[in-house]
Amino acid sequence: MTQFEDRERGQETKFVLEAAKEFRAAAKRNKALGHWAAEIMGRSDKEKYAQEVIAADMEEKGEEDVFRKLRRDFDTANADVSDATIREKMAFYLKEARAEVYGLEA
């Protein structure tokens, strides 16, 4: 194998590992969001709801599917939570999850 091929394989491996970490961070964020949202909505099934939020993130690339689920569920529950608050919590929990996954301080 040439030096170029070694470097290319190393970059591919790095990319795959980075993608896996981001996937884990997003799942951790979504679980935390689910627990937070369930608490606000007065749901007793926090873990089940958190799994629903995690599953919602599989609908499309990016985080808008999670935002839409939370927005829809808050509206259905008549919970007074603004779009800005949802987005702030999404950013906050993602930062925490990345810190945990990457072994950094939040």
C-alpha positions as a printed NumPy array, in Angstrom:
array([[  0.   ,   0.   ,   0.   ],
       [  1.34 ,   3.419,  -0.869],
       [  1.706,   6.303,   1.545],
       [ -1.145,   8.088,  -0.245],
       [ -3.455,   5.08 ,   0.193],
       [ -2.51 ,   4.838,   3.871],
       [ -3.346,   8.511,   4.368],
       [ -6.627,   8.14 ,   2.484],
       [ -7.643,   5.111,   4.56 ],
       [ -6.748,   7.007,   7.734],
       [ -8.947,   9.944,   6.703],
       [-11.833,   7.619,   5.882],
       [-11.529,   5.952,   9.288],
       [-11.409,   9.329,  11.017],
       [-14.536,  10.434,   9.154],
       [-16.442,   7.277,  10.149],
       [-15.443,   7.606,  13.798],
       [-16.425,  11.29 ,  13.829],
       [-19.814,  10.496,  12.286],
       [-20.413,   7.796,  14.906],
       [-19.612,  10.231,  17.704],
       [-21.98 ,  12.829,  16.268],
       [-24.707,  10.195,  15.987],
       [-24.234,   9.237,  19.652],
       [-24.224,  12.896,  20.699],
       [-27.468,  13.553,  18.811],
       [-29.106,  10.501,  20.417],
       [-28.01 ,  11.659,  23.885],
       [-29.319,  15.152,  23.139],
       [-32.637,  13.761,  21.977],
       [-32.985,  11.591,  25.072],
       [-32.352,  14.598,  27.33 ],
       [-34.818,  16.67 ,  25.278],
       [-37.406,  13.934,  25.625],
       [-37.029,  13.868,  29.392],
       [-37.192,  17.667,  29.586],
       [-40.264,  17.877,  27.348],
       [-42.042,  15.01 ,  29.123],
       [-41.546,  16.8  ,  32.421],
       [-43.067,  20.021,  31.062],
       [-46.013,  18.165,  29.549],
       [-46.583,  16.226,  32.768],
       [-46.036,  12.864,  31.127],
       [-45.278,   9.901,  33.374],
       [-43.73 ,   7.88 ,  30.523],
       [-40.518,   9.934,  30.241],
       [-38.354,   7.108,  28.948],
       [-40.903,   6.064,  26.325],
       [-41.309,   9.664,  25.196],
       [-37.529,  10.112,  25.019],
       [-37.401,   7.105,  22.668],
       [-40.059,   8.759,  20.5  ],
       [-37.911,  11.898,  20.258],
       [-34.859,   9.804,  19.339],
       [-36.899,   8.028,  16.645],
       [-38.187,  11.343,  15.296],
       [-34.6  ,  12.325,  14.5  ],
       [-34.435,   9.5  ,  11.951],
       [-37.052,  11.063,   9.673],
       [-34.682,  13.379,   7.827],
       [-31.18 ,  14.762,   7.949],
       [-30.653,  17.534,  10.474],
       [-32.547,  18.419,  13.604],
       [-35.682,  20.053,  12.221],
       [-37.619,  16.797,  12.546],
       [-36.915,  16.816,  16.293],
       [-37.933,  20.46 ,  16.57 ],
       [-41.204,  19.795,  14.726],
       [-42.039,  16.843,  16.976],
       [-41.427,  18.842,  20.135],
       [-43.36 ,  21.835,  18.793],
       [-46.312,  19.651,  17.777],
       [-46.346,  17.768,  21.088],
       [-46.106,  20.94 ,  23.171],
       [-48.973,  22.439,  21.172],
       [-51.079,  19.296,  21.625],
       [-50.405,  19.371,  25.378],
       [-51.151,  23.121,  25.534],
       [-47.689,  23.672,  27.03 ],
       [-46.523,  27.27 ,  26.831],
       [-43.037,  26.735,  25.388],
       [-41.678,  29.096,  22.74 ],
       [-39.784,  28.1  ,  19.617],
       [-36.775,  29.981,  20.992],
       [-36.86 ,  27.955,  24.204],
       [-37.024,  24.681,  22.282],
       [-34.048,  25.696,  20.139],
       [-32.102,  26.894,  23.202],
       [-32.671,  23.546,  24.914],
       [-31.681,  21.69 ,  21.747],
       [-28.391,  23.612,  21.618],
       [-27.782,  23.25 ,  25.357],
       [-28.336,  19.485,  25.416],
       [-26.273,  18.982,  22.246],
       [-23.37 ,  20.844,  23.83 ],
       [-23.647,  18.664,  26.941],
       [-23.925,  15.471,  24.89 ],
       [-20.919,  16.336,  22.74 ],
       [-18.874,  17.086,  25.846],
       [-19.777,  13.658,  27.216],
       [-19.16 ,  11.791,  23.946],
       [-15.892,  13.571,  23.18 ],
       [-14.757,  13.572,  26.82 ],
       [-14.697,  17.354,  27.1  ],
       [-15.984,  19.828,  29.644],
       [-19.403,  21.252,  28.818]])
